[in-house]
Amino acid sequence: MQKAETPRIALISILGVTTVFVAAGWLGYANGWVNFDNSTSQSAEERLKINKTQRSMEDVTLICEANYSMPGNDLDAPHKVYKELVAAGVDYKNMAGWYQGVFSISESRKGALVVNGNKAIVSRPAMFERFGTMVTSEQFTLDRDTGEFLQSLTVKDGRKIEIIKGYCGKLTKAPF
C-alpha cells in the first residue's frame, strides 16, 4: 500500500509546486514585472523618464522658503532683505502658473507657462511704477529637479531685478 501512495504524493507535490510557479508568473506578468515581448521591454531608466514625464504633466502646488531682496525708493538704494514663505503653483494642462508674494502672479491672473528642459518659466506683462521706474513684466522660474525658485521683474530700460530666491517643495494635502 505504501508503494501506491508514494507516486500519488509525488504527483500532488509536483502539481502544487507547478501551481505556485504558474501563479507567480501570472502575477509577475499582470503587474508588468515580467515581459515576454522583448521589443517593448524598457530599461529602468526609460521607465523613470516616462514616470517623470507623467508626473510633470500634473498640477503642482508648492510651498517655498523665499529670501526677498527688495530695493528701496529707487533701484540703487540699499536692499531690504528678509525671509518669507510663499505658495506657488504650476498648471501644465493650461500652461499657466502663479505664486503669492509681494509682486504676485495671482491664481486669478495667472502667467503664461513655458517649459524649457527642467525649468518651468512663468511670466506676465506688467505696467506699474515701482523703485522710481516702470516695471514692464514679472516672471518666475522653477527648477523642476532642484526646486529652486527665482522671481524677477523687468524694468523699462531692460534690466532684470531679482526679487525672490528660494527653494520649493511639493505641498501634500491631507489626507496623507
Residue pairs with C-beta under 8 A, 6 or more apart in sequence:
25 34
27 33
28 34
29 35
29 36
35 41
42 50
56 92
56 115
56 144
57 92
57 93
58 92
59 89
59 90
59 91
59 92
59 93
60 89
60 90
60 92
60 170
61 87
61 88
61 89
61 170
61 171
61 173
62 87
62 88
62 89
62 90
62 142
62 147
62 149
62 168
62 169
62 170
62 171
63 85
63 86
63 87
63 88
63 168
63 169
63 171
64 85
64 86
64 87
64 88
64 99
64 149
64 166
64 167
64 168
64 169
65 83
65 85
65 166
65 167
65 168
66 83
66 84
66 85
66 86
66 101
66 149
66 151
66 164
66 165
66 166
67 81
67 82
67 83
67 164
67 165
67 166
68 80
68 81
68 82
68 83
68 84
68 101
68 102
68 163
68 164
69 79
69 80
69 81
69 162
69 163
69 164
69 165
70 79
70 80
70 81
70 82
70 102
70 163
71 77
71 79
71 131
71 161
72 78
72 79
72 80
72 131
73 131
73 132
74 131
74 132
74 133
75 131
75 132
75 133
75 155
75 159
75 161
77 131
84 101
86 99
86 100
86 101
86 164
86 166
87 99
87 100
87 171
88 97
88 98
88 99
88 100
88 140
88 142
88 149
88 168
89 97
89 98
89 99
89 107
90 97
90 113
90 120
90 122
90 142
91 97
91 110
91 113
92 113
92 115
94 110
95 112
95 113
95 114
96 110
96 111
96 112
96 113
96 122
97 105
97 110
97 111
97 113
97 120
97 122
97 140
97 142
98 104
98 105
98 106
98 107
98 109
98 110
98 111
98 122
99 105
99 122
99 140
99 149
99 151
100 106
100 107
101 151
101 163
101 164
102 163
102 164
103 130
103 135
103 138
103 151
103 153
103 163
105 111
105 122
105 124
105 138
105 140
109 124
110 122
110 124
111 122
111 123
111 124
111 138
111 139
111 140
112 122
112 123
112 124
113 120
113 121
113 122
114 120
114 121
114 122
114 123
115 121
118 143
118 144
118 145
119 141
119 142
119 143
119 144
120 141
120 142
120 144
121 139
121 140
121 141
122 139
122 140
122 141
122 142
123 137
123 138
123 139
123 140
124 137
124 138
124 139
125 136
125 137
126 135
126 136
126 137
126 138
126 153
127 134
127 135
127 136
128 134
128 135
129 135
130 153
131 155
131 161
133 155
133 156
133 157
134 155
134 156
135 153
135 154
135 155
135 156
136 154
136 155
136 156
137 153
137 154
138 151
138 152
138 153
138 154
139 151
139 152
139 153
139 154
140 149
140 150
140 151
140 152
140 164
141 148
141 149
141 150
142 148
142 149
142 168
143 149
146 167
147 167
147 168
147 169
148 165
148 166
148 167
148 168
149 164
149 165
149 166
149 167
149 168
150 162
150 164
150 165
151 162
151 163
151 164
151 165
152 160
152 161
152 162
152 163
153 160
153 161
153 163
154 160
154 161
155 161
